[in-house]
Amino acid sequence: MDGRYTLLERAQKLVAAEQGTIRKEASWRVALCYPSPYHVGMSSLGFQTIYREINGRPDVAAERAFLPDDVEAYQRTRTPLFTLESESDLSAFPLIAFSVSYELEVVGVLQILDLAGIPVLAEERRAGEWPLIVAGGPLTFSNPDPLEPFIDVLVQGEADENVHHLLDLWKELPRRALLETLARTPGFLVPGQGGVRGAVAKASDARLPARSQIITPHTELRSMFLIEPERGCSRGCHYCVMRRTTNGGMRTVPPEKVLELIPENARRVGLVGAAVTDHPKIVPLLRTIVDSGREVGVSSLRADRLTPDLVNALRDGGAQHLTVASDGASQKMRDLVDRKHTEEQILRAAQLAKAAGIPRLKVYNMVGLPYEEDADIDELVRFTLELTKILPTALGVAPFVAKRNTPMDGAPFAGIKEVEAKLERLRRGLRGRAEVRPTSARWAWVEYMLAQCGPEAGLAAMDAWRAGGSFAAWKRAFEARGVRPFVARRIPDTRRNPTTWPLVPVRA
């Protein structure tokens, strides 16, 4: 009892620090779950948007639950996972909905179900009166197949409107009829019963923009009100799920609509989207927010869109660093993935930051792309050293992971040892003159296997989680389940004719 009280007290402190929390009574209740900890989940604009959408209905209440920071504390004290709003056990809700952002959060789904005392496998829930388990979120734009063994319904794509269709049917139909109906409804998939795989829904323009419901200091984006001035992307980067061919490309929101939705008490504003600086009126929007006395941040700066006015507005809005993405170790690699940035544009970004008095530059990059050679890494070293002559520079480096529903779907993973060797070559070349912040090659490989494989990869994730979740457990689980990536597609190489990636075992 003392253990549960301590956990409840921690949750109450989180809620007490929030602005915008919704507490309501309704005949129908939904537990809205995020399979990562609170500080991550409350930075998710999609999660907050669905929370507001559900609670905007007079007949349904949504309450939040998150993967605990300290799972072991719940297990040790035998405390069932509970919601923040009413502190009700998760298992008491007839519908549990997950928002899943990326592949490794599949394990968070399993952990939350387990902490709630709910069988993780959908087939084990069919014999009893268990909650309906629904999943949606950004992962559905790519490959949600590993979720299928654990869920009853998948909501595909933008759920701003489809969540209401789901709730209307859920209220009206018994479970069996509900699943049969959803299996025939565009935008939904019912594992084992039907639905068009990959048929992602698109919200109407009237639903835009998504925006925060709750502001909290206990999050990655501390006390920041998030709003999207645009949805989608105007670009065609071959590796990206949210490229211009996804859901109709980029849709912009008029600046006046964005401004009228920012609460008076919001002192920090985050403009969120896949291509915020491609908005044709981004500079006057930024300047208006800054001139109102607020801090402002932008989630996606494109080097080729930066101007002195834009960078100065970011500085006046409190920016302590300028972050751009190169996403290719060399110009050859950037050309391969159709990342339309040049060295000159990124150098100019550094010069603009310096002129504005912004003290640091961050550059995101990928290594392990197909056809990448040592010479490409050496080009990255040479170029990064040029950047450090302008501003102190930090490199965020992620191993390339091919995603479904992109032109690079089916490209092989470079290999863990190979990626680690590239990172070491990069560090040696830079000799400490730039900070290197790499993503783990091991966990990038796990992400790749989940991104490229089907429901069997989800079962392997369950095995690895039950075995403790170490990297070795993941390797054993993939091997035991016979998990192999899907057949490769044809992908263009700038130096050759279109080439099919060889079907070779993925190296771990």
C-alpha positions in Angstrom: 0.0 0.0 0.0 2.8 2.4 0.8 4.4 1.7 -2.6 1.2 2.5 -4.4 0.8 5.7 -2.4 4.3 6.9 -3.4 3.6 6.2 -7.0 0.3 8.0 -6.8 2.0 11.0 -5.1 4.5 11.2 -8.0 1.7 11.2 -10.5 -0.2 13.9 -8.6 2.8 16.2 -8.6 3.0 15.8 -12.4 -0.6 16.7 -12.8 -0.4 19.6 -10.4 2.2 21.3 -12.5 0.1 21.0 -15.7 -2.0 23.7 -17.4 -4.9 22.5 -19.5 -5.6 19.1 -17.9 -9.1 17.9 -18.6 -11.1 16.1 -16.0 -14.6 15.1 -16.8 -17.3 12.6 -16.1 -18.8 10.6 -19.0 -20.6 7.4 -19.6 -17.8 6.1 -21.9 -14.1 6.2 -20.9 -11.0 5.7 -23.0 -7.5 5.2 -21.6 -5.1 7.0 -24.0 -1.6 5.5 -23.6 1.8 6.6 -24.7 4.4 3.7 -24.7 7.3 5.9 -23.6 7.7 7.9 -20.4 5.7 11.1 -19.5 8.4 13.5 -20.5 8.5 12.1 -24.0 4.8 11.5 -24.5 3.8 15.0 -23.4 6.1 16.4 -26.2 4.0 14.5 -28.8 1.6 16.9 -30.6 -0.4 14.0 -32.0 -1.0 12.5 -28.6 -2.1 15.8 -27.2 -4.4 16.4 -30.2 -6.2 13.1 -29.8 -6.6 13.7 -26.1 -8.3 17.0 -26.8 -10.4 15.5 -29.7 -11.8 12.8 -27.5 -12.5 15.0 -24.5 -14.2 17.5 -26.8 -17.0 15.0 -27.1 -19.8 15.3 -24.5 -20.2 11.5 -24.3 -16.6 10.2 -23.9 -13.8 11.0 -21.5 -10.1 10.3 -22.2 -7.5 9.8 -19.5 -3.8 9.5 -20.0 -1.3 6.8 -19.0 2.4 6.5 -19.8 5.2 3.9 -19.6 6.6 4.5 -16.1 10.2 5.8 -15.8 10.6 3.2 -13.1 8.8 0.0 -14.3 10.4 -2.0 -11.5 8.7 0.1 -8.8 5.3 -0.9 -10.1 6.3 -4.5 -10.3 7.9 -4.5 -6.9 4.9 -2.9 -5.2 2.4 -4.9 -7.3 0.8 -1.6 -8.3 -1.4 -1.8 -11.5 -0.8 1.0 -14.0 -3.3 3.8 -13.5 -4.3 6.9 -15.3 -3.3 10.4 -14.3 -6.7 12.1 -14.4 -8.7 9.8 -12.0 -6.0 7.4 -10.8 -8.1 4.5 -12.1 -6.5 1.2 -12.9 -6.0 0.9 -16.7 -7.8 -2.4 -16.8 -11.0 -0.7 -15.7 -11.3 1.1 -19.1 -13.3 -0.7 -21.8 -11.1 0.9 -24.5 -7.3 1.4 -24.4 -5.8 3.4 -27.2 -2.0 3.6 -27.9 -0.2 6.3 -29.9 3.0 4.7 -31.2 5.6 6.9 -32.8 8.4 4.5 -33.8 9.4 0.9 -33.9 11.1 0.5 -30.5 8.0 1.7 -28.7 6.4 -1.7 -29.5 8.0 -2.9 -26.3 6.4 -0.1 -24.4 3.0 -1.3 -25.6 3.7 -4.7 -24.2 5.0 -3.4 -20.9 2.0 -1.1 -20.4 -0.4 -4.0 -21.0 1.5 -6.2 -18.6 1.5 -3.6 -15.9 -2.2 -3.3 -16.3 -2.7 -7.1 -15.8 -3.9 -7.5 -19.4 -2.6 -10.4 -21.6 -0.3 -8.9 -24.3 -1.4 -11.3 -27.1 -4.7 -10.5 -28.7 -5.5 -14.2 -29.1 -5.2 -14.7 -25.3 -7.8 -11.9 -24.7 -10.5 -13.4 -26.9 -11.8 -15.8 -24.2 -12.5 -13.1 -21.6 -14.0 -9.6 -21.1 -10.9 -7.7 -21.8 -10.6 -4.0 -23.0 -10.6 -3.3 -26.7 -6.9 -2.5 -27.6 -6.5 0.1 -30.3 -3.2 1.5 -31.8 -2.5 4.4 -34.1 0.1 7.1 -34.4 3.1 8.0 -36.7 4.3 4.4 -37.0 1.2 3.6 -39.1 2.6 5.7 -42.0 5.5 3.2 -42.2 5.3 -0.4 -40.9 2.9 -1.1 -38.0 2.9 -4.9 -38.8 4.9 -5.8 -35.6 2.0 -4.4 -33.5 -0.6 -6.8 -35.0 -0.2 -9.7 -32.6 -1.1 -7.4 -29.7 -3.9 -5.2 -30.9 -7.5 -5.5 -31.9 -7.8 -2.5 -34.2 -5.2 -0.4 -36.0 -6.1 3.2 -36.9 -4.0 4.1 -39.9 -2.7 7.6 -40.7 -4.1 10.9 -39.4 -6.6 10.1 -36.6 -8.0 13.6 -36.0 -11.3 12.5 -37.6 -11.1 8.7 -37.7 -11.0 8.6 -33.9 -14.6 10.0 -33.8 -15.7 7.4 -36.3 -14.2 4.7 -34.2 -15.8 6.0 -31.0 -19.3 6.3 -32.7 -19.1 2.7 -33.8 -17.7 1.5 -30.5 -20.7 3.0 -28.7 -23.3 1.5 -31.0 -22.0 -2.0 -31.9 -21.2 -5.1 -29.9 -17.5 -6.1 -30.1 -17.8 -8.7 -32.8 -19.9 -6.5 -35.1 -17.6 -3.6 -34.3 -14.5 -5.5 -35.6 -16.3 -6.8 -38.6 -17.4 -3.2 -39.5 -14.0 -1.7 -38.9 -12.4 -4.4 -41.1 -14.5 -3.0 -44.0 -13.9 0.7 -43.2 -11.1 2.7 -44.9 -8.4 3.8 -42.5 -8.8 0.8 -40.2 -7.2 -2.6 -40.1 -8.4 -5.5 -37.9 -5.6 -8.1 -37.7 -6.8 -11.4 -39.0 -10.1 -10.0 -40.2 -9.3 -7.5 -42.9 -8.8 -3.9 -43.9 -6.6 -2.3 -46.6 -3.0 -2.4 -45.3 -1.3 1.0 -45.6 -4.5 2.9 -46.4 -3.7 5.9 -44.2 -6.4 8.4 -43.5 -6.1 12.1 -44.1 -7.7 14.7 -41.8 -9.6 17.5 -43.4 -8.0 21.0 -43.5 -10.7 22.1 -41.1 -9.1 20.0 -38.4 -5.7 21.8 -38.7 -3.7 22.8 -36.9 -2.9 20.3 -34.3 -1.9 21.9 -31.1 -1.1 21.3 -27.4 -3.9 20.9 -24.9 -1.6 20.7 -21.9 1.5 22.7 -21.0 3.9 21.2 -18.5 7.4 21.9 -17.3 8.1 18.1 -16.9 8.7 17.4 -20.6 11.4 17.4 -23.3 10.1 20.7 -24.5 9.7 22.4 -21.1 6.6 24.5 -20.6 6.2 24.9 -24.4 2.9 25.3 -26.3 3.2 23.3 -29.5 1.3 24.1 -32.7 1.8 23.1 -36.4 1.9 25.8 -39.0 2.0 23.1 -41.6 1.4 19.4 -42.0 3.3 17.1 -44.2 6.3 17.9 -46.4 7.0 19.5 -49.7 10.2 17.5 -50.3 11.1 14.1 -51.7 13.9 12.7 -49.6 14.1 9.0 -50.5 14.5 7.8 -46.9 11.7 9.8 -45.3 8.2 8.5 -44.5 6.7 12.0 -44.4 7.9 12.9 -48.0 5.8 15.0 -50.4 3.9 11.9 -51.8 2.6 11.0 -48.3 -1.0 12.1 -47.7 -1.0 14.8 -50.3 2.2 16.5 -49.3 2.5 19.8 -47.3 -0.6 21.7 -46.2 -0.1 25.1 -44.7 -2.1 26.9 -42.0 -2.6 30.7 -42.3 -0.5 32.5 -39.8 -3.5 34.4 -38.4 -5.1 31.1 -37.5 -1.9 29.9 -35.8 -1.6 33.1 -33.9 -5.2 33.2 -32.6 -4.8 29.7 -31.2 -1.8 30.5 -29.1 -3.0 30.9 -25.5 -2.3 34.2 -23.8 -0.4 32.5 -21.0 1.9 30.6 -23.3 5.3 32.1 -22.8 7.2 29.5 -25.0 5.9 28.4 -28.4 7.1 25.6 -30.5 6.3 25.5 -34.2 6.2 21.8 -35.1 6.0 20.0 -38.5 8.1 18.1 -41.0 9.0 21.2 -43.0 8.2 24.3 -40.9 10.6 26.6 -42.7 9.0 25.7 -46.0 5.9 27.7 -44.9 5.8 30.7 -47.3 5.0 33.0 -44.3 7.3 31.6 -41.7 9.3 34.7 -41.1 6.4 37.1 -40.4 4.8 34.4 -38.2 8.0 34.0 -36.2 8.5 37.7 -35.9 5.0 38.3 -34.6 5.4 35.6 -32.0 8.7 37.0 -30.9 7.5 40.6 -30.8 4.7 39.5 -28.5 7.4 38.8 -25.9 7.4 35.0 -26.2 10.2 32.5 -26.8 9.9 30.4 -29.9 11.4 27.3 -31.3 11.1 25.5 -34.7 11.3 21.7 -35.1 12.7 21.5 -38.6 15.1 24.1 -40.0 16.1 23.6 -43.6 19.5 25.1 -44.5 18.4 26.3 -47.9 15.5 28.2 -46.4 17.5 30.2 -43.8 17.7 34.0 -44.2 19.1 36.7 -41.9 15.6 37.7 -41.0 14.6 34.1 -40.1 17.8 33.4 -38.1 17.5 36.8 -36.3 14.0 36.0 -35.3 15.1 32.7 -33.9 17.8 34.4 -31.9 15.4 37.0 -30.5 13.1 34.1 -29.6 15.8 32.6 -27.4 17.6 30.1 -29.6 21.0 29.1 -28.1 21.9 26.9 -31.1 21.0 26.5 -34.7 20.1 23.0 -35.8 20.1 21.8 -39.5 20.3 18.4 -41.1 22.7 17.3 -43.8 21.6 13.6 -43.9 24.4 12.4 -46.0 28.2 12.1 -45.3 29.0 13.5 -48.7 27.4 15.3 -51.6 27.3 12.0 -53.4 25.3 10.5 -50.5 22.9 13.5 -50.4 22.3 13.2 -54.1 21.6 9.5 -53.7 18.8 10.1 -51.2 17.6 13.3 -53.0 18.5 15.5 -50.0 18.7 18.8 -51.7 21.3 20.5 -49.6 24.8 21.5 -50.5 27.9 22.3 -48.4 27.6 25.9 -49.4 24.0 26.1 -47.9 25.1 24.5 -44.6 28.2 26.7 -44.4 25.9 29.7 -45.0 23.7 28.5 -42.1 26.7 28.5 -39.8 27.7 32.0 -41.0 24.1 33.3 -40.4 24.1 31.9 -36.9 27.4 33.5 -36.1 26.3 36.8 -37.5 23.2 36.6 -35.3 25.2 35.8 -32.2 23.9 32.2 -31.9 26.8 30.4 -30.2 26.5 26.8 -31.5 25.7 24.8 -34.5 24.1 21.3 -34.5 24.1 19.2 -37.7 22.2 15.9 -38.0 23.6 13.3 -40.3 23.3 9.7 -41.4 26.0 7.1 -41.9 25.6 3.6 -43.4 23.8 4.6 -46.5 24.1 2.2 -49.5 27.2 2.7 -51.6 28.8 4.7 -48.8 32.7 4.4 -48.8 35.5 5.6 -46.5 35.9 8.6 -48.9 32.4 9.8 -48.0 33.2 9.7 -44.3 36.4 11.6 -45.0 34.4 14.2 -46.8 32.2 14.6 -43.8 35.3 15.1 -41.6 36.7 17.7 -43.9 33.5 19.6 -44.1 32.8 19.4 -40.4 36.2 20.9 -39.7 35.3 23.8 -42.0 32.2 24.3 -39.9 34.1 24.4 -36.7 36.1 27.3 -38.0 32.9 29.3 -38.1 31.1 28.0 -34.9 31.5 25.3 -32.3 29.8 22.3 -34.0 28.1 19.2 -32.7 27.2 16.3 -35.0 24.2 14.1 -34.3 24.9 10.9 -36.2 22.3 8.1 -36.8 22.8 4.9 -38.7 20.6 4.7 -41.7 17.5 2.6 -41.2 15.4 1.8 -44.3 11.7 2.4 -43.8 8.7 0.9 -45.5 6.7 3.0 -47.9 9.7 5.0 -49.0 11.8 4.7 -52.2 14.6 3.2 -50.0 12.4 0.5 -48.7 14.3 -2.8 -48.8 17.8 -1.3 -48.6 20.0 -3.5 -46.4 21.4 -2.4 -43.0 25.1 -1.6 -43.3 26.0 -3.8 -40.3 26.8 -3.0 -36.7 30.6 -3.5 -37.0 30.6 -1.5 -40.2 28.7 1.4 -38.7 30.8 1.5 -35.6 33.9 1.5 -37.8 32.5 4.5 -39.7 31.8 6.3 -36.4 35.4 5.6 -35.2 36.8 6.9 -38.5 34.7 10.1 -38.0 35.9 10.6 -34.5 39.6 10.0 -35.4 39.4 12.5 -38.3 37.8 15.2 -36.2 40.3 14.8 -33.4 37.9 16.2 -30.8 37.4 19.5 -32.7 33.7 18.7 -33.1 31.4 16.8 -30.7 30.0 13.6 -32.1 26.7 12.3 -30.7 26.0 9.0 -32.2 22.9 6.8 -32.0 23.6 3.2 -31.1 24.4 1.0 -34.1 23.0 -2.0 -32.2 19.6 -0.5 -31.5 19.5 0.9 -35.0 19.7 -2.7 -36.2 16.9 -3.7 -33.9 14.9 -0.8 -35.3 15.7 -1.9 -38.8 14.4 -5.4 -38.2 11.2 -4.1 -36.8 10.9 -1.5 -39.6 11.4 -4.1 -42.4 9.6 -7.2 -41.1 6.1 -8.3 -40.3 4.0 -9.6 -37.3 6.7 -12.2 -36.6 9.0 -9.3 -35.6 6.5 -8.3 -33.0 6.5 -11.8 -31.6 10.3 -11.7 -31.5 10.0 -8.3 -29.6 7.7 -10.0 -27.1 10.3 -12.8 -26.6 13.1 -10.3 -26.2 11.1 -8.3 -23.7 10.3 -11.4 -21.7 13.9 -12.4 -21.7 15.0 -9.1 -20.2 15.3 -6.8 -23.2 19.1 -6.9 -23.7 20.5 -6.7 -27.2 21.6 -10.3 -27.0 18.0 -11.2 -26.1 16.8 -9.4 -29.3 19.3 -11.3 -31.4 18.3 -14.6 -30.0 14.6 -13.8 -30.5 14.9 -12.7 -34.1 16.9 -15.9 -34.8 14.5 -18.2 -33.0 11.5 -16.7 -34.8 13.2 -16.8 -38.2 12.7 -13.1 -38.7 14.0 -11.8 -42.1 13.6 -8.5 -43.8 11.2 -8.2 -46.8 12.4 -8.6 -50.4 14.2 -5.4 -51.5 12.8 -3.0 -54.0 14.5 -1.2 -56.9 16.3 1.9 -55.7 18.2 4.4 -57.9 21.9 4.9 -57.6 23.2 8.1 -59.0 26.3 6.3 -60.4 24.6 3.3 -61.9 21.4 2.1 -63.5 18.6 1.3 -61.1 19.8 -1.5 -58.9 18.1 -4.2 -56.8 19.6 -4.5 -53.3 21.1 -8.0 -53.0 19.2 -10.4 -50.8 21.8 -11.1 -48.2 21.5 -12.0 -44.5 21.2 -8.8 -42.4 24.4 -8.4 -40.5 24.2 -7.9 -36.7 
